Protein backbone atom coordinates (compact mmCIF):
# COMPACT_ATOMS: atom_id res chain seq x y z
CA UNK A 1 0.00 0.00 0.00
CA UNK A 2 1.35 3.45 -0.90
CA UNK A 3 1.90 6.06 1.76
CA UNK A 4 1.08 9.66 0.99
CA UNK A 5 3.02 12.60 2.43
CA UNK A 6 0.99 14.97 4.59
CA UNK A 7 1.90 17.87 6.86
CA UNK A 8 0.88 17.83 10.51
CA UNK A 9 -1.58 20.67 9.79
CA UNK A 10 -3.15 18.69 6.93
CA UNK A 11 -3.59 15.63 9.14
CA UNK A 12 -5.10 17.78 11.90
CA UNK A 13 -7.59 19.32 9.46
CA UNK A 14 -8.65 15.89 8.18
CA UNK A 15 -9.07 14.57 11.74
CA UNK A 16 -11.25 17.57 12.62
CA UNK A 17 -13.42 17.01 9.54
CA UNK A 18 -13.70 13.30 10.39
CA UNK A 19 -14.71 14.10 13.96
CA UNK A 20 -17.33 16.60 12.72
CA UNK A 21 -18.76 14.07 10.26
CA UNK A 22 -19.00 11.34 12.89
CA UNK A 23 -20.22 13.39 15.85
CA UNK A 24 -22.40 16.05 14.19
CA UNK A 25 -23.39 15.21 10.61
CA UNK A 26 -24.02 11.49 11.04
CA UNK A 27 -26.49 11.93 13.97
CA UNK A 28 -28.29 14.74 12.10
CA UNK A 29 -28.72 12.54 9.05
CA UNK A 30 -29.95 9.60 11.14
CA UNK A 31 -32.55 11.88 12.73
CA UNK A 32 -33.61 13.19 9.32
CA UNK A 33 -34.08 9.62 8.03
CA UNK A 34 -36.10 8.64 11.11
CA UNK A 35 -38.28 11.74 10.74
CA UNK A 36 -38.83 11.12 7.02
CA UNK A 37 -39.81 7.47 7.72
CA UNK A 38 -42.59 8.69 9.97
CA UNK A 39 -44.20 10.44 6.99
CA UNK A 40 -45.30 7.13 5.51
CA UNK A 41 -44.76 5.65 2.04
CA UNK A 42 -40.99 5.59 1.37
CA UNK A 43 -41.31 5.14 -2.41
CA UNK A 44 -42.63 8.64 -2.93
CA UNK A 45 -40.93 10.33 0.03
CA UNK A 46 -38.46 12.91 -1.32
CA UNK A 47 -37.22 13.83 2.16
CA UNK A 48 -36.32 10.21 2.84
CA UNK A 49 -34.46 9.81 -0.44
CA UNK A 50 -32.59 13.09 0.08
CA UNK A 51 -31.57 12.06 3.59
CA UNK A 52 -30.40 8.64 2.35
CA UNK A 53 -28.36 10.31 -0.40
CA UNK A 54 -26.82 12.65 2.17
CA UNK A 55 -26.05 9.64 4.38
CA UNK A 56 -24.35 7.89 1.47
CA UNK A 57 -22.19 10.95 0.77
CA UNK A 58 -21.30 11.34 4.46
CA UNK A 59 -20.32 7.68 4.90
CA UNK A 60 -18.25 7.80 1.69
CA UNK A 61 -16.39 10.87 2.91
CA UNK A 62 -15.75 9.21 6.29
CA UNK A 63 -14.26 6.17 4.55
CA UNK A 64 -12.19 8.40 2.26
CA UNK A 65 -10.72 10.39 5.16
CA UNK A 66 -10.04 7.26 7.25
CA UNK A 67 -8.24 5.72 4.25
CA UNK A 68 -6.13 8.82 3.71
CA UNK A 69 -5.19 9.07 7.37
CA UNK A 70 -4.30 5.38 7.59
CA UNK A 71 -1.97 5.69 4.58
CA UNK A 72 -0.55 9.10 5.50
CA UNK A 73 3.12 9.63 6.13
CA UNK A 74 2.92 12.67 8.41
CA UNK A 75 5.96 14.90 8.11
CA UNK A 76 6.68 17.65 10.64
CA UNK A 77 9.32 19.92 9.10
CA UNK A 78 9.58 22.02 12.25
CA UNK A 79 11.53 19.14 13.83
CA UNK A 80 14.08 19.06 11.00
CA UNK A 81 17.25 21.13 10.81
CA UNK A 82 16.97 23.80 8.12
CA UNK A 83 19.93 23.32 5.81
CA UNK A 84 18.51 25.53 3.05
CA UNK A 85 17.29 22.58 1.00
CA UNK A 86 13.76 22.56 -0.43
CA UNK A 87 11.86 19.54 0.94
CA UNK A 88 8.25 18.47 1.45
CA UNK A 89 6.57 20.83 3.92
CA UNK A 90 9.05 23.66 3.39
CA UNK A 91 7.93 27.23 2.77
CA UNK A 92 9.85 28.56 -0.22
CA UNK A 93 10.10 32.14 -1.46
CA UNK A 94 11.09 32.40 -5.11
CA UNK A 95 11.88 35.34 -7.36
CA UNK A 96 10.90 35.16 -11.02
CA UNK A 97 14.08 36.33 -12.78
CA UNK A 98 12.14 37.77 -15.74
CA UNK A 99 9.31 39.66 -14.03
CA UNK A 100 11.08 40.29 -10.68
CA UNK A 101 7.89 38.95 -9.04
CA UNK A 102 8.41 37.42 -5.61
CA UNK A 103 6.06 34.70 -4.37
CA UNK A 104 6.02 32.34 -1.40
CA UNK A 105 4.71 28.77 -1.60
CA UNK A 106 4.41 25.98 0.92
CA UNK A 107 4.86 22.48 -0.49
CA UNK A 108 2.13 20.19 0.89
CA UNK A 109 0.31 16.93 0.12
CA UNK A 110 -2.26 16.62 -2.67
CA UNK A 111 -5.25 16.88 -0.32
CA UNK A 112 -3.93 20.03 1.36
CA UNK A 113 -3.11 22.00 -1.79
CA UNK A 114 -4.89 25.34 -2.15
CA UNK A 115 -3.34 27.83 -4.56
CA UNK A 116 -5.38 30.68 -3.04
CA UNK A 117 -3.46 30.11 0.21
CA UNK A 118 -0.18 29.51 -1.68
CA UNK A 119 -0.20 25.84 -0.69
CA UNK A 120 1.03 23.82 -3.68
CA UNK A 121 0.94 20.07 -4.15
CA UNK A 122 4.20 18.18 -3.95
CA UNK A 123 3.21 16.78 -7.38
CA UNK A 124 2.75 20.18 -9.05
CA UNK A 125 5.26 21.27 -11.71
CA UNK A 126 6.57 24.11 -9.52
CA UNK A 127 7.08 21.89 -6.46
CA UNK A 128 8.71 19.14 -8.53
CA UNK A 129 11.10 21.73 -9.96
CA UNK A 130 11.99 23.10 -6.52
CA UNK A 131 12.33 19.93 -4.41
CA UNK A 132 15.93 19.03 -3.80
CA UNK A 133 17.24 22.46 -4.77
CA UNK A 134 18.90 24.81 -2.30
CA UNK A 135 18.85 28.43 -1.21
CA UNK A 136 20.18 30.83 -3.91
CA UNK A 137 19.84 28.21 -6.68
CA UNK A 138 18.46 29.42 -10.00
CA UNK A 139 15.98 26.87 -11.31
CA UNK A 140 14.20 26.47 -14.64
CA UNK A 141 10.68 25.17 -14.06
CA UNK A 142 8.49 23.74 -16.81
CA UNK A 143 4.96 25.10 -16.42
CA UNK A 144 1.90 24.81 -18.69
CA UNK A 145 2.67 28.34 -19.97
CA UNK A 146 6.29 27.42 -20.72
CA UNK A 147 9.55 27.36 -18.81
CA UNK A 148 10.18 30.02 -16.19
CA UNK A 149 13.41 30.77 -14.39
CA UNK A 150 13.28 31.45 -10.67
CA UNK A 151 15.77 32.07 -7.91
CA UNK A 152 15.20 30.50 -4.49
CA UNK A 153 15.60 33.42 -2.07
CA UNK A 154 14.29 31.88 1.16
CA UNK A 155 13.63 28.39 2.53
CA UNK A 156 11.81 28.03 5.85
CA UNK A 157 10.84 24.94 7.83
CA UNK A 158 7.85 26.27 9.78
N, C-alpha and C positions, 0 to 999 in steps of 0.2 A: 504494500500500500504506500502511495506517495505521501510525503509530508509537505505541507505548504508553509512557507515563512509568514509570520504574522508578528506585528509589534505588540508590546504589552497593552498599549492603548486599544488596539484593534480587538484583542482578545477580551478586554474588559467591556468594550462596547457590545460585542456579540453576547457575552454572558448576561449583560443587563437586558438586552432585547429578549433573550431566551427566558429569563426570569419573568419579564413582563408578559410574555406570551403565555407562560405556564400559570402564573398566579393571577393575572387580570383578564386577559383576553379569553382564555379557555373557559373559565367559569361563566363569563358573560355569554359566550356562545352556547354553552350547555343550558343556561337559563332561557335564552331565546328559543332554543329548540323545544324545551319543555313547554314554554308558553304557547308556541305555535302548534304543538300537538293538541293542546287543549281546545283549539279552534275547530277540531273535527277532521273531516276528510283530508288526508295527506296528499292525495293525487292532485288536487286543485288548490293547494295551500302554498301560495307564493312566499309567504313569510318563512314557512318551514324549509322550502327549497333554498331560499337565500341563506338561511342560517346554516344549513348543511353544507352549502358551498363555502361559506365563510369558515366553517369548521375544517373542511378539507384543506383550504389554503393555510390555515393556522397550523394544523398538524404537519403539513408538508414543510412549512418554514421551520418548525421546531426540529424536525428530522434533519433538515439542511444545516441548521446551525450546529446541532449536536455532532453531525458528521464533520463539519469544518473544524470544530474545536477538538475533536478526537484525533484529527490528522494534522493539527497545527504544530508547527515548530516555532514556539514563542521565543523571540529574540529581544533581549533588553540591551540596547546599545549603551545605555547610561552606565552599565557595569564594565564596559570595554574601555581600554586605554585608547585615546584618540591619537593616532599616529599620522593623521592627515590623509588617510586612505578612504576612498568612497566605498562604503559597504551598505548592505541592507539596513534600513532604519536610520541612516545618516541624514542629516539636513545639509544640503549642498547649495551654496550660492554660486551661480555662474554668471559670466559676463559674455554676452554675444559680441564677438570681436568686430563684426560688421556694423551693427546698429548701436553698439555701446549700451545696450539694454541689460540691466542687471535683474536677475530673478532668482528666487530661492525655492527649492523643492525639497520635499522629504520623500525618501524612497520607502514605500510600504508594500504590503501584500495586495493581491488583486482585489480582495473584498473591501479593503480600506481606502482604495484610491478614490480621490475626489479632486479633480483639477481645479475646482473653484476654491478649494482650501490649499492648493499647491501640494497636494499629496498625490504622487505619481506611482503607478504600479511598477514593481520590480521588473515586469516583463515589457514595459513600454520602451520604445526606441531610445528615448532620452536616458532613462535609467540604465538600459543595457550598455549605452555608450559611455556612461559615467562610472559604472561599477568597476572597481579595481584600479581606477586612476587615482592620482594624488593631487594634493594642493599645488596650485600654480601650473598644473599641466594644461596644455592647450589640446583640445579634443575636437575631432571632426565627428559630428553625429548625423547619421542618415535619418531624415524625417520624411513624412509624406510629401512635404513641400520642397524637398531637396536637402542636400547636405548643408549643415550650419557649423560654424567653428566657434567654440566657446572656450573660455578660460575658467578654470576652477579657482575661485578667489576665497572661498571659505568652506570648511568641512567641520560640522559640529555633530557630536554624539549626545543628543539631548532627548 
